[in-house]
Amino acid sequence: MTTLKQQLVQKLEAISGIEHRPWPDRTDGFSAVRYRDKELAHFHNDHELDLKLTKSLIKQEGLKHYCDSKIHPKRSVNSPWIELRFTKSSDVDEIVRLVKIAVSKM
């Protein structure tokens, strides 16, 4: 696990009810993030989190689906899921903020 992913996992697990569940048979960085035993997000790799928000929250936050997505290249703009990439600490903080919004809507 990369340092940024470790930072993100640590910050997410500090949110009450969130649990990070690595998949032991996967070597590509895939792992689940659950909130009160429901899937909230999952890591595609060590630099990308797929988060379940809502279509309206994605629009409200001005988030866009990546046109170069390798995992979900044909994801509908109506999907409640959004891929979030993180390459620096400020990205980690922004993802934590979005996860807190998602948790508040569950």
Biotite code that builds the C-alpha atoms (Angstrom):
import biotite.structure as struc

atoms = struc.array([
    struc.Atom([0.000, 0.000, 0.000], chain_id="A", res_id=1, res_name="MET", atom_name="CA", element="C"),
    struc.Atom([1.363, 3.422, -0.893], chain_id="A", res_id=2, res_name="THR", atom_name="CA", element="C"),
    struc.Atom([1.892, 6.141, 1.657], chain_id="A", res_id=3, res_name="THR", atom_name="CA", element="C"),
    struc.Atom([-1.010, 8.248, 0.347], chain_id="A", res_id=4, res_name="LEU", atom_name="CA", element="C"),
    struc.Atom([-3.344, 5.272, 0.419], chain_id="A", res_id=5, res_name="LYS", atom_name="CA", element="C"),
    struc.Atom([-2.195, 4.502, 3.967], chain_id="A", res_id=6, res_name="GLN", atom_name="CA", element="C"),
    struc.Atom([-2.914, 8.103, 4.953], chain_id="A", res_id=7, res_name="GLN", atom_name="CA", element="C"),
    struc.Atom([-6.344, 7.953, 3.347], chain_id="A", res_id=8, res_name="LEU", atom_name="CA", element="C"),
    struc.Atom([-7.232, 4.625, 4.973], chain_id="A", res_id=9, res_name="VAL", atom_name="CA", element="C"),
    struc.Atom([-6.118, 5.921, 8.373], chain_id="A", res_id=10, res_name="GLN", atom_name="CA", element="C"),
    struc.Atom([-8.240, 9.067, 8.021], chain_id="A", res_id=11, res_name="LYS", atom_name="CA", element="C"),
    struc.Atom([-11.248, 7.118, 6.763], chain_id="A", res_id=12, res_name="LEU", atom_name="CA", element="C"),
    struc.Atom([-11.047, 4.606, 9.604], chain_id="A", res_id=13, res_name="GLU", atom_name="CA", element="C"),
    struc.Atom([-11.100, 7.528, 12.057], chain_id="A", res_id=14, res_name="ALA", atom_name="CA", element="C"),
    struc.Atom([-14.678, 8.202, 10.893], chain_id="A", res_id=15, res_name="ILE", atom_name="CA", element="C"),
    struc.Atom([-17.041, 6.298, 13.162], chain_id="A", res_id=16, res_name="SER", atom_name="CA", element="C"),
    struc.Atom([-18.528, 3.250, 11.460], chain_id="A", res_id=17, res_name="GLY", atom_name="CA", element="C"),
    struc.Atom([-15.997, 2.996, 8.617], chain_id="A", res_id=18, res_name="ILE", atom_name="CA", element="C"),
    struc.Atom([-13.910, -0.112, 8.087], chain_id="A", res_id=19, res_name="GLU", atom_name="CA", element="C"),
    struc.Atom([-11.271, -0.801, 5.452], chain_id="A", res_id=20, res_name="HIS", atom_name="CA", element="C"),
    struc.Atom([-11.279, -4.394, 4.199], chain_id="A", res_id=21, res_name="ARG", atom_name="CA", element="C"),
    struc.Atom([-8.358, -5.482, 2.033], chain_id="A", res_id=22, res_name="PRO", atom_name="CA", element="C"),
    struc.Atom([-8.932, -8.434, -0.257], chain_id="A", res_id=23, res_name="TRP", atom_name="CA", element="C"),
    struc.Atom([-6.081, -10.826, 0.568], chain_id="A", res_id=24, res_name="PRO", atom_name="CA", element="C"),
    struc.Atom([-6.160, -12.571, -2.818], chain_id="A", res_id=25, res_name="ASP", atom_name="CA", element="C"),
    struc.Atom([-5.772, -9.320, -4.768], chain_id="A", res_id=26, res_name="ARG", atom_name="CA", element="C"),
    struc.Atom([-2.379, -7.801, -5.548], chain_id="A", res_id=27, res_name="THR", atom_name="CA", element="C"),
    struc.Atom([-3.617, -4.795, -7.535], chain_id="A", res_id=28, res_name="ASP", atom_name="CA", element="C"),
    struc.Atom([-4.540, -2.613, -4.550], chain_id="A", res_id=29, res_name="GLY", atom_name="CA", element="C"),
    struc.Atom([-8.266, -3.416, -4.656], chain_id="A", res_id=30, res_name="PHE", atom_name="CA", element="C"),
    struc.Atom([-9.941, -3.204, -1.260], chain_id="A", res_id=31, res_name="SER", atom_name="CA", element="C"),
    struc.Atom([-13.326, -2.259, 0.160], chain_id="A", res_id=32, res_name="ALA", atom_name="CA", element="C"),
    struc.Atom([-14.419, 0.615, 2.383], chain_id="A", res_id=33, res_name="VAL", atom_name="CA", element="C"),
    struc.Atom([-17.557, -0.177, 4.327], chain_id="A", res_id=34, res_name="ARG", atom_name="CA", element="C"),
    struc.Atom([-19.781, 1.976, 6.493], chain_id="A", res_id=35, res_name="TYR", atom_name="CA", element="C"),
    struc.Atom([-21.867, 0.121, 9.052], chain_id="A", res_id=36, res_name="ARG", atom_name="CA", element="C"),
    struc.Atom([-21.304, -3.051, 7.046], chain_id="A", res_id=37, res_name="ASP", atom_name="CA", element="C"),
    struc.Atom([-22.472, -1.561, 3.719], chain_id="A", res_id=38, res_name="LYS", atom_name="CA", element="C"),
    struc.Atom([-20.123, -0.869, 0.845], chain_id="A", res_id=39, res_name="GLU", atom_name="CA", element="C"),
    struc.Atom([-19.449, 2.847, 0.608], chain_id="A", res_id=40, res_name="LEU", atom_name="CA", element="C"),
    struc.Atom([-16.379, 2.805, -1.594], chain_id="A", res_id=41, res_name="ALA", atom_name="CA", element="C"),
    struc.Atom([-13.586, 0.641, -2.916], chain_id="A", res_id=42, res_name="HIS", atom_name="CA", element="C"),
    struc.Atom([-10.044, 1.215, -4.015], chain_id="A", res_id=43, res_name="PHE", atom_name="CA", element="C"),
    struc.Atom([-9.364, 0.216, -7.601], chain_id="A", res_id=44, res_name="HIS", atom_name="CA", element="C"),
    struc.Atom([-5.639, 0.483, -6.958], chain_id="A", res_id=45, res_name="ASN", atom_name="CA", element="C"),
    struc.Atom([-3.290, 2.470, -4.726], chain_id="A", res_id=46, res_name="ASP", atom_name="CA", element="C"),
    struc.Atom([-4.256, 5.864, -6.205], chain_id="A", res_id=47, res_name="HIS", atom_name="CA", element="C"),
    struc.Atom([-7.970, 5.701, -6.979], chain_id="A", res_id=48, res_name="GLU", atom_name="CA", element="C"),
    struc.Atom([-11.092, 5.375, -4.842], chain_id="A", res_id=49, res_name="LEU", atom_name="CA", element="C"),
    struc.Atom([-14.527, 4.682, -6.292], chain_id="A", res_id=50, res_name="ASP", atom_name="CA", element="C"),
    struc.Atom([-17.024, 6.403, -3.952], chain_id="A", res_id=51, res_name="LEU", atom_name="CA", element="C"),
    struc.Atom([-20.787, 6.007, -3.831], chain_id="A", res_id=52, res_name="LYS", atom_name="CA", element="C"),
    struc.Atom([-22.248, 9.490, -3.500], chain_id="A", res_id=53, res_name="LEU", atom_name="CA", element="C"),
    struc.Atom([-25.435, 10.328, -5.362], chain_id="A", res_id=54, res_name="THR", atom_name="CA", element="C"),
    struc.Atom([-25.999, 11.750, -8.808], chain_id="A", res_id=55, res_name="LYS", atom_name="CA", element="C"),
    struc.Atom([-27.110, 15.048, -7.285], chain_id="A", res_id=56, res_name="SER", atom_name="CA", element="C"),
    struc.Atom([-24.105, 15.273, -4.935], chain_id="A", res_id=57, res_name="LEU", atom_name="CA", element="C"),
    struc.Atom([-21.711, 14.522, -7.779], chain_id="A", res_id=58, res_name="ILE", atom_name="CA", element="C"),
    struc.Atom([-23.293, 17.371, -9.744], chain_id="A", res_id=59, res_name="LYS", atom_name="CA", element="C"),
    struc.Atom([-23.448, 19.694, -6.721], chain_id="A", res_id=60, res_name="GLN", atom_name="CA", element="C"),
    struc.Atom([-19.751, 19.107, -5.986], chain_id="A", res_id=61, res_name="GLU", atom_name="CA", element="C"),
    struc.Atom([-18.819, 19.674, -9.635], chain_id="A", res_id=62, res_name="GLY", atom_name="CA", element="C"),
    struc.Atom([-17.242, 16.238, -9.949], chain_id="A", res_id=63, res_name="LEU", atom_name="CA", element="C"),
    struc.Atom([-16.679, 14.754, -13.390], chain_id="A", res_id=64, res_name="LYS", atom_name="CA", element="C"),
    struc.Atom([-16.227, 11.186, -14.534], chain_id="A", res_id=65, res_name="HIS", atom_name="CA", element="C"),
    struc.Atom([-12.743, 10.547, -15.939], chain_id="A", res_id=66, res_name="TYR", atom_name="CA", element="C"),
    struc.Atom([-12.802, 10.065, -19.693], chain_id="A", res_id=67, res_name="CYS", atom_name="CA", element="C"),
    struc.Atom([-9.604, 7.998, -19.400], chain_id="A", res_id=68, res_name="ASP", atom_name="CA", element="C"),
    struc.Atom([-10.966, 5.625, -16.748], chain_id="A", res_id=69, res_name="SER", atom_name="CA", element="C"),
    struc.Atom([-9.531, 2.141, -17.114], chain_id="A", res_id=70, res_name="LYS", atom_name="CA", element="C"),
    struc.Atom([-12.026, 0.507, -14.746], chain_id="A", res_id=71, res_name="ILE", atom_name="CA", element="C"),
    struc.Atom([-15.285, 2.263, -15.688], chain_id="A", res_id=72, res_name="HIS", atom_name="CA", element="C"),
    struc.Atom([-14.746, 3.869, -19.112], chain_id="A", res_id=73, res_name="PRO", atom_name="CA", element="C"),
    struc.Atom([-18.461, 3.759, -19.983], chain_id="A", res_id=74, res_name="LYS", atom_name="CA", element="C"),
    struc.Atom([-19.928, 4.719, -16.619], chain_id="A", res_id=75, res_name="ARG", atom_name="CA", element="C"),
    struc.Atom([-23.192, 6.584, -16.988], chain_id="A", res_id=76, res_name="SER", atom_name="CA", element="C"),
    struc.Atom([-23.303, 10.241, -15.980], chain_id="A", res_id=77, res_name="VAL", atom_name="CA", element="C"),
    struc.Atom([-26.352, 9.174, -13.955], chain_id="A", res_id=78, res_name="ASN", atom_name="CA", element="C"),
    struc.Atom([-24.330, 6.775, -11.814], chain_id="A", res_id=79, res_name="SER", atom_name="CA", element="C"),
    struc.Atom([-24.179, 7.447, -8.059], chain_id="A", res_id=80, res_name="PRO", atom_name="CA", element="C"),
    struc.Atom([-20.531, 6.290, -8.124], chain_id="A", res_id=81, res_name="TRP", atom_name="CA", element="C"),
    struc.Atom([-17.556, 8.543, -8.849], chain_id="A", res_id=82, res_name="ILE", atom_name="CA", element="C"),
    struc.Atom([-13.890, 7.689, -9.271], chain_id="A", res_id=83, res_name="GLU", atom_name="CA", element="C"),
    struc.Atom([-11.581, 9.899, -7.233], chain_id="A", res_id=84, res_name="LEU", atom_name="CA", element="C"),
    struc.Atom([-7.849, 9.923, -7.898], chain_id="A", res_id=85, res_name="ARG", atom_name="CA", element="C"),
    struc.Atom([-5.335, 10.997, -5.295], chain_id="A", res_id=86, res_name="PHE", atom_name="CA", element="C"),
    struc.Atom([-1.760, 12.003, -5.974], chain_id="A", res_id=87, res_name="THR", atom_name="CA", element="C"),
    struc.Atom([-1.112, 14.489, -3.165], chain_id="A", res_id=88, res_name="LYS", atom_name="CA", element="C"),
    struc.Atom([-2.135, 15.107, 0.449], chain_id="A", res_id=89, res_name="SER", atom_name="CA", element="C"),
    struc.Atom([-4.723, 17.721, -0.497], chain_id="A", res_id=90, res_name="SER", atom_name="CA", element="C"),
    struc.Atom([-6.479, 15.075, -2.638], chain_id="A", res_id=91, res_name="ASP", atom_name="CA", element="C"),
    struc.Atom([-6.636, 12.802, 0.415], chain_id="A", res_id=92, res_name="VAL", atom_name="CA", element="C"),
    struc.Atom([-8.218, 15.581, 2.480], chain_id="A", res_id=93, res_name="ASP", atom_name="CA", element="C"),
    struc.Atom([-10.784, 16.277, -0.249], chain_id="A", res_id=94, res_name="GLU", atom_name="CA", element="C"),
    struc.Atom([-11.733, 12.603, -0.457], chain_id="A", res_id=95, res_name="ILE", atom_name="CA", element="C"),
    struc.Atom([-12.179, 12.457, 3.322], chain_id="A", res_id=96, res_name="VAL", atom_name="CA", element="C"),
    struc.Atom([-14.493, 15.466, 3.075], chain_id="A", res_id=97, res_name="ARG", atom_name="CA", element="C"),
    struc.Atom([-16.545, 13.762, 0.351], chain_id="A", res_id=98, res_name="LEU", atom_name="CA", element="C"),
    struc.Atom([-16.706, 10.498, 2.310], chain_id="A", res_id=99, res_name="VAL", atom_name="CA", element="C"),
    struc.Atom([-18.044, 12.398, 5.320], chain_id="A", res_id=100, res_name="LYS", atom_name="CA", element="C"),
    struc.Atom([-20.762, 13.866, 3.098], chain_id="A", res_id=101, res_name="ILE", atom_name="CA", element="C"),
    struc.Atom([-21.592, 10.392, 1.768], chain_id="A", res_id=102, res_name="ALA", atom_name="CA", element="C"),
    struc.Atom([-21.775, 8.992, 5.316], chain_id="A", res_id=103, res_name="VAL", atom_name="CA", element="C"),
    struc.Atom([-24.093, 11.802, 6.409], chain_id="A", res_id=104, res_name="SER", atom_name="CA", element="C"),
    struc.Atom([-26.514, 10.825, 3.601], chain_id="A", res_id=105, res_name="LYS", atom_name="CA", element="C"),
    struc.Atom([-26.635, 7.133, 4.537], chain_id="A", res_id=106, res_name="MET", atom_name="CA", element="C"),
])
